Amino acid sequence: MVKAKYFLAVAEAGTVTAAAARLGITQPALSRQLRRFEKELDLQLFVRAGSSLVLSDAAHALIPTCRRLLAESARAG
C-alpha cells in the first residue's frame, strides 16, 4: 500500500524530488521504492526523458486503482 501512496505522490507532484519532500523521505529512497513497484507490477510507470519523468500509459491507467485502494484502506482504518 505504501508503494501505491508513493506512486500517487509522484504522479501528483510531477517530480520525484517534490514528491519525496512532501512525503518526508529522501529522493533516492523514493526512487528505489518506485523501481520496486514497477518490478512488482511488471509495468513501466515512468518514461525517463532526459532529466524528466513522464507518466506512461500504464501509469495513467493505474492512478484510479491506486486512489481507490488508498481510500478503502483509509476507511478500513
One Martini backbone bead per residue (centre of mass of N, CA, C, O) as a GRO file, in nm:
protein
   77
    1MET     BB    1   0.056   0.065  -0.018
    2VAL     BB    2   0.297   0.256  -0.010
    3LYS     BB    3   0.365   0.250  -0.314
    4ALA     BB    4   0.102   0.381  -0.406
    5LYS     BB    5   0.149   0.644  -0.255
    6TYR     BB    6   0.412   0.717  -0.397
    7PHE     BB    7   0.312   0.718  -0.684
    8LEU     BB    8   0.097   0.941  -0.644
    9ALA     BB    9   0.289   1.161  -0.552
   10VAL     BB   10   0.438   1.180  -0.822
   11ALA     BB   11   0.199   1.226  -1.008
   12GLU     BB   12   0.114   1.496  -0.856
   13ALA     BB   13   0.401   1.651  -0.838
   14GLY     BB   14   0.600   1.556  -1.107
   15THR     BB   15   0.829   1.474  -0.895
   16VAL     BB   16   1.042   1.312  -0.693
   17THR     BB   17   1.143   1.544  -0.522
   18ALA     BB   18   0.867   1.663  -0.442
   19ALA     BB   19   0.750   1.403  -0.322
   20ALA     BB   20   0.962   1.354  -0.106
   21ALA     BB   21   0.908   1.613   0.050
   22ARG     BB   22   0.607   1.552   0.115
   23LEU     BB   23   0.683   1.262   0.255
   24GLY     BB   24   0.967   1.272   0.415
   25ILE     BB   25   1.183   1.173   0.202
   26THR     BB   26   1.410   1.056   0.003
   27GLN     BB   27   1.480   1.039  -0.325
   28PRO     BB   28   1.626   0.761  -0.334
   29ALA     BB   29   1.408   0.604  -0.179
   30LEU     BB   30   1.180   0.659  -0.378
   31SER     BB   31   1.310   0.543  -0.631
   32ARG     BB   32   1.331   0.255  -0.524
   33GLN     BB   33   1.026   0.209  -0.480
   34LEU     BB   34   0.945   0.252  -0.775
   35ARG     BB   35   1.111   0.022  -0.897
   36ARG     BB   36   0.972  -0.201  -0.731
   37PHE     BB   37   0.687  -0.149  -0.833
   38GLU     BB   38   0.746  -0.205  -1.128
   39LYS     BB   39   0.844  -0.495  -1.084
   40GLU     BB   40   0.592  -0.613  -0.944
   41LEU     BB   41   0.400  -0.522  -1.196
   42ASP     BB   42   0.539  -0.526  -1.476
   43LEU     BB   43   0.584  -0.201  -1.517
   44GLN     BB   44   0.595   0.104  -1.685
   45LEU     BB   45   0.548   0.421  -1.527
   46PHE     BB   46   0.810   0.558  -1.647
   47VAL     BB   47   0.942   0.804  -1.861
   48ARG     BB   48   1.261   0.878  -1.952
   49ALA     BB   49   1.335   1.234  -2.020
   50GLY     BB   50   1.609   1.275  -1.924
   51SER     BB   51   1.530   1.456  -1.630
   52SER     BB   52   1.250   1.339  -1.685
   53LEU     BB   53   0.917   1.241  -1.592
   54VAL     BB   54   0.679   1.028  -1.748
   55LEU     BB   55   0.382   0.908  -1.778
   56SER     BB   56   0.251   0.629  -1.854
   57ASP     BB   57  -0.014   0.459  -1.960
   58ALA     BB   58  -0.016   0.267  -1.716
   59ALA     BB   59  -0.018   0.488  -1.501
   60HIS     BB   60  -0.282   0.622  -1.578
   61ALA     BB   61  -0.448   0.355  -1.527
   62LEU     BB   62  -0.355   0.323  -1.212
   63ILE     BB   63  -0.455   0.565  -1.046
   64PRO     BB   64  -0.751   0.486  -0.967
   65THR     BB   65  -0.673   0.229  -0.813
   66CYS     BB   66  -0.492   0.361  -0.598
   67ARG     BB   67  -0.703   0.552  -0.485
   68ARG     BB   68  -0.902   0.333  -0.398
   69LEU     BB   69  -0.716   0.176  -0.207
   70LEU     BB   70  -0.655   0.414  -0.014
   71ALA     BB   71  -0.948   0.474   0.063
   72GLU     BB   72  -1.017   0.193   0.177
   73SER     BB   73  -0.794   0.189   0.388
   74ALA     BB   74  -0.889   0.439   0.546
   75ARG     BB   75  -1.173   0.325   0.618
   76ALA     BB   76  -1.061   0.065   0.770
   77GLY     BB   77  -0.818   0.185   0.967
   0.00000   0.00000   0.00000
